[in-house]
């Protein structure tokens, strides 16, 4: 299926690794050009039709700088993928999560999307077309413990933002959707400082055992495995395309059957 993305200009935040890198590659494979922002962008250097921009997206002015780069280089922005995000495990529970830690989670996971969307929507409205895809998380509505309570709250805000933008800007040709992954085989889960390793160190077991216990405690996957970044990227790119232009205000869960309720 032709997703009609050939020649489209896309901005991807957190583009240098994990889901963001997979999204960048998937967009390029469909013919788009990508402006990708991240702290470091060496992983983007050899990908055709990708411009890496090194910046700290938690800086309040950085998302607008990234969008402006697309406008300066290509004169338009057709797609925005708000992917950048981060989580710090709070293993001692909710009462030990400070205001500053909640604010860090909101800055990294919510306000980055707010600021990038604000910058992108103005030129999208002017051209009469645009697509925004926000990468949220099942933690926005499935919260088994307090270890990620601040992250879950920030991602819930992302879902609310998605609905609000879809309603306001749908009449102006912009469709806005969210994707909520469950556990994905990225460094956030499986890296040396990821969820499994962090829990393993705290509980005195190896990362593999910790991972198995965490997944079992959440009810397990119907598929028996983590989602891959490429699978998330395929969904993101479909939602970014004109093929899905009348899909808006929706949230698509990709979690291997982790969530059992409808």
Buried (B, 14 or more C-beta within 10 A) or exposed (E): EEBEBEEBBBBBBBBBBBBBBBBBBBBBEBBBBBBBBBEEBEBBEEBEBBBBBEBEBBEEEBBBBBBBBBBEEBEBBBBBBBBBBBBBBBBEEEEEBEEEBBEBBBBBBBBBBBBBBEBBBEBBBEBEBBBBBBBBBBBBBBBEBBBBBBBBBBBBBBBEBBBEBBEEBBEBBBBBBBBBBBBBBBBBBBBEEBBBBBBBBEEEBEBEBBBBBBBEEBEBBEEEEBBBBBBBBBBBBBBBBBBBBEBBBBBBBBBBEBBEEE
